[in-house]
């Protein structure tokens, strides 16, 4: 495994000042960085060497960063963080469908570095059974494979963004237990949630759209008003 300090970060950003700022702060933490200002250049650098993480703007001179990421994200496990001035809910939601995180401009460079580290860090799902058995939860419709980090819905693989998958498996590993929004943010993102609790709510919203049925009643992830969320074990 490559030590975190030597991991390669591809920065796709057409604003030279922002690109330089991001690169400087990451290099100060001993990350290796490469930069691209266009989709075309980013594609060339991506093909030349697989990065450990991509930081990508949305509005690029020759295309939409979400379209570019969408072209390869389905067949790659490279974590992505969108860095954008677009702050509307629909932009954040569409970005999070393709990425591990979404940072709006202006941003705190130290927080940006912390989020990079959090996205590179794979959380451990707590044990939920005997060590010598594969841990699986199923109600016939939804199947969760904890050790394989896989989800099936109606028998078909469900490819979830990393943070949605981590949230689902963490909640399901503790059925019935209520987790506050701040607890979930700190567990999955590894950061102080007071500045960005909305991130958890957006991810939960997207996750529900994909796994809940159309009844309008929570089947898997229930909101506990004023507190947070819990997984319903049926």
N, C-alpha and C positions, 0 to 999 in steps of 0.2 A: 504494500500500500504506500502511495506517495505521501510523505509528510505534508501536513497542511501548509507549512511555510513555503513549500516549493511548488505548490499547485499552480496550474496555468489558467489565467482568466482572460477570456476574450471580451473586450469592451467594444460595443457597436454603438457609436455616438458621433453625430456629425458636428456637434458643437465642440470645437477644439479645446476651449477653456474647461468645459465639464469633463471631457475625456481625459485631459491632463490631470485635473484634480482627482478624479477617481483612480487613475493610474498611480499617482504619487502616494495617495493614502494606502493603496493596496501594496505597493512596493515597500512602503515603510514597515509593513507587516510581513515582508519577505515573500509575498506572492509574486509570481511572474505574470506580466501582462503583455497583451498584444492589442492593438487598436485598429478599428476600421471605421470609416466615415460613411460608407454606403453599403447597401445590401450586396452588391457585386463583390466588393472587397471582402466583406464578411464571409461570403460563400467561399471565396478563394482561401482565406485563412482557416476556415473550418475544415475544408478538404485537405489542406496541407498538414494540419496537426489537430488532433482531437483535444479540445480544451476540457478542463475539469469543471468549468462553469462559464456561462455566458451572461453578461450584463448588456441589455439591449434597449435602445430607445425605440419608441413606436413610430414617430414621424421622421423618416429618413428621406434623403433627396430622391432616391430612386425606388421607393416602395414603403410599405407598411411593415414595421418590425414584426407584428403579429403574424402576417402572412409568411414572412421568411421563416420564423420559428416553426410555424405550423407545417411547413414543407418537410421538416426533418424530425420534429419532436416526437412524432408517433413511433418512430423506429429507433429512438435514441434515449438514453437515460441521463443525458447531460442536463444538470440543473440550469434553470434560466431565471434571471431576475429582470423584470422590466423596470426601466428608469424613465419616467415620462412626466411631462407637464400637464398631461390630460388627467383631470381629477373627477370627471363625471362617473357615476356609479356603473353605467354600462361599459365604459372604457376599462375600469378596474376589473369588473367581472369578466369581460372577454379576455383581458390579459391574464387573469388568474387561472382561466381554463387551460392555458398553455404553459404556465410557469409555476415556479415554487414561491415567488414573492413579487410584489409590485410596490415600487417606491416612487412617490411623487416628488417633483421638483417644486421649490427648492428643498434640499435635503441636508441633513447633518452628515458629513463624511464619516464620522466615527460610527454613527448608527448604520450607515451603509456597509462599512467593513464588518460590523457585528452581524449584519444580516447575511453577508456573504459567508461568513464562518458558520452561521446557523444552517444555511442551505447546504453546505458541504458536510454537515454533521448528521449522520443517520441516527435518529432516536431509537432507543431499544424498547420494544413492546414488552411489558411485564409478563412474566410467565403466567399461564392460565391452565396448567395441567401438568401431567407427568413429563419428565425430561425426555423419556424414550418414546413418546408418542407425538405425532404431528398434531399441532393445535388447530382445530377447525371448529367454526361455529356455523350452523346452518338452520334455516327454518323452511327449507325446501325451495324457497324463491331466491333468497340471498345466501351465498356461501362465502365465508371469510377464512382464508388460509394464512394464519399468523406467521408461520415459519417461512412460507414462500412469498409473503407480502403480495398476495393475489386476491382478487375478488371476482366472483362469478354472479351474474344476475340472470335468472331463468335459464341457467345452464351455459350461458355465454360469458366469455371473459369480459370484464369491465375494466377498461384502462383509465385509471384515475390519476390526476396530477399528484405528485409526491405528497404535498401537504394535505390534500384531501384524504389520501390513503392513510397517512399517519394519524390524522384526526379520527377517522373511522375505526381503525384498529385499536387505537388507544381507548376510545370510548367503549368499544365492544369488549375489550379485555377486562373492563370493570362494569359489567351490566348492572343497571340500577343505581349506580353511584352518580351523584350530581357533581359536575365539574363547573366551576366558575369560568367566565370568559378569560379572566386574567390568568387562572391556572393553566388553561389550555394554551394560551399564547406563550407563557413561559416554558411549558413543557415541549411544545412543538417547534417554536421559533427560538427559544432560549434567550429571550429578551424581556425587558421590563414592559409589560403590556399596557401600562397606563397611557402610553403615547399612541398606541395603535390597536386597541381592542377591536375596532371595526374589522380588522383583517380576519379575525376568527369568524365573525358573523357572516362575512361575505363568503368564506370558504364553506361554512355550514350550509348556507343558502344554496350554493352550487352543488354541494354533496346531496342535499335533499332532492334537488331536481332530478338527480340521476338514479337514486336508489328507492325513493318513496313511490307508492302507487298514486293513483289519481283520486283517491277518496277524500283528500283534504285533511285527513287525520294522520298524525304522526304514527308510523309503523315501527320505525327504527330509532330515530333521533328526536327526542322530545325536548321542547323548551320548558324550562322551569322558570317561570317569570321572576325577574329580579335577581336571579342567581346564575343560571347558565344552562347546561344541557346534560342529558343522560341518555344512555343507550337502553332501549327496551328489549329485554330478552324474551318477550312473549309469554 
